[in-house]
Amino acid sequence: MLKTGFTLLICFLAVTPSLFAQKRLEAGVFLDYLDVSQSSTNNFGLGARFGYRVHRDFMLEGELAYDYGINFGETYRNIVSGNIAAIENTSLGVTHGLFGPKIQPSGGGFRPFITLKGGFVDFRLSPGLLPLSNAVSTLLGLRTSSWNAAIDPAAGVEAAMGPVGLRFEVGDEVYFNNGAHNNLRLTFGPIIRF
């Protein structure tokens, strides 16, 4: 009986590391920074992500983040003369929804990764000025189409001890509204694997 118990204990200990290495799910929350090129604003917010490992080096993940409204001076130009017609204090909030693959070598507590996600960026602007005759906002397209397709190529690193860790990611979130607009994006926060 003792011999059988000892054999089962050795088998369990031999299999346990491979069980921990094959964690399928990853979840995390993060602080989000987005430098919106069209408004020249630095937006900060919160987000969450969830990933599912389909291969030991390949994960599909989705994330959603909201960057809180930040005030900036929105310029309105006269469409006839080109001169500034008005400057208004405007609030800009940003919602991101992205989904895509993450490629990351398995093993170790310090692991780099690359990712390419696609999805949307939704801009929420405070109401604009009452229509001025012959004046238009310099935020081309954002007032008329705030929901934009986006891609986010990014790279980063995760540092983990067991199932918990920290993740840092830097990317170029490109949204499409009257052309492509590149925006620096940084995320940082804790992760848990299970």
TANOR-V806589 format. One line per field, one symbol per residue. ss: DSSP state (a for helix, b for strand, c for the rest). A space follows every 10 residues. Layout:
ss: ???
This chain:
ss: caaaaaaaaa aaaaaaaaaa acccbbbbbb bbbbbbcccc bbbbbbbbbb bbbbbccbbb bbbbbbbbbb bbbbbbbbcc cccbbbbbbb bbbbbbbbbb bbbccccccb bbbbbbbbbb bbbbbccccc ccccbbbccc ccccccbbbb bbbbbbbbbb bccbbbbbbb bbbbbbcccb bbbbbbbbbb bbbc
